[in-house]
Amino acid sequence: MPADATMAAVDPDFTREVRMADRRPLPVLDLGPYLSGDRGAAPDLARALHDIAGGLGFLCVINHGVSPAVLRDIQDQAVKLFALPDVAKLAVQVDQHERGYLPFRSTVVRQSRYHDKAQIDNYEAFNYGTDYAADDPEVIAGTRLFGQNRWAEGAPNLPAAALAYTDAMGALGKSLLPLWAEAFDLAPDYFAPFFTNAHGYVRLIHYPPKPDLALNEYGLGAHSDTCLMTFLPHENEPGIQVMDADGQWFWPQTPADSIMVNFGQLLERWSNGFVRATPHRVIPPMTDHRYSLPFFFSPNLDHRCECLPTCRGADNPPQYDPVSFQEFHTDYMSRVYAHFEAFDNQD
């Protein structure tokens, strides 16, 4: 690690600039009537989803059906996990399937749409997600992402809380698929075959407090996600900032019981560039430790996503080749992160 990664001088102007960014409310979608079976609520929601997806690319949902107890449990278990001794966490260090622990400042972003210098992020994380059966041919072959979860010793209640969380968030993701279909003038069940074994994964993330920042120092540098959609419950400490369509960063304001939703690069490709995979970043907290619980929702790993039929035409040909999430995500991760490229070289 370069010496200046941890010893760079504090930059008061930069610190002031990022911490004094504007605060703006995110668009809010109330899913209550829709999830209660009122199909008449779908058209307005679909229109709003369409407009937001092609504009800001960030929103939040309320009355989303995810139990507060599920959210409390995974938050509590994340705090306990990161309080474990390093030796317990490092015993399950992240593998080629992106399951396990990533130590502080171990991820170096080598390539980004949003900055031209390598970015060392300041967090520790623990990844888990969809479990694939031991006799799955892709698991036997060692195909990346087709893995099984690995849990740290000393956090016995984490697996149950973690899986309850992915079940609830995966259900929320699937509930929005008919709205996407209506937003793109497709049959209501258009997306269903792509999500028979949807790939969901979680990064439990711990950001330590750091009130004074060096130039270009972040908890997590500017990026957009690779998945279809990301769901982020309201966090114990603010941290995320969003870039609007004019390139301005702002702190999003959301109701306390809401879940933030943003759209990833896979949906950007699937919609032929219509959906905005919005840049966002994380600013280190001021005084308290921040715990983040993003859930990343994508189609079946092996299903190739070809440009949606209503997003192409004679004057709007497809911009991207068909690709599966497994292909797209692993290629992206190997280009951006050296430690994942190393897994390619072990094949």
C-alpha angles and dihedrals in degrees: 000000000000113000092235090059090081104014102050114133120257113260110209093189093053091044091051093046097054096038094048095052116137120275117225135171117247120229110270125216116195106212095179101101092039094051090046090062102265099141089182087072093062101078095056092044091049092051091049091047091051094050095046093045092056093043126032094358093211130092141145132232129216130194085029098155098241109133117243087222091059090051093047092049096053091044091052092047092049090055091050093046095054091046090063119107114272091246091062093049095044090053086074099038113169117285135203090278090058093248119137143025131338114195125225115292093000097124116082114186104216099176131031141160089223109047135027100214130072110268123211109201124215109224144084121230145187120208130202136150149141110007115224121206118259090238094051106123091228091052091050090048091050093237108177117261092017091104145123128248122262121204130203120243111246097042101081096161096049099086095056093045092044095051093045087055095051091047092053095044093044089054089051091051093050091047090063096053095087088051090054089049091053091044089057096040093248132138111283092247096041094116098040097092090054093057105046087116101015116195112235127172137175133211111202101202132192119198116188119216119267113166097181118054136198119229110294092001115149140163086234123000127234113295144136122231124253098219133085096256136353122212119201121182119215107283134223091242130025116248114132120098125189130213113224125214090270093057096255121138120224141171108248117228116211137169113269094245096045132108117222116227129196133170128242139219093264090062089044088057095041091053092047092248097312097113114069116231091208121216115238136169140188125240115205114254120256104230113344131061113258123220119196127192109190116176115203116206124199141154126268106306095241100043112106115223113218123189109287111256093235092051097061138058145145091292094036110046120182112283096197138048118243111270140172120232089244091057096042098044098045092047090050094047093049092051094046103038125045094205091060093045086057089061089058090056090055094059 
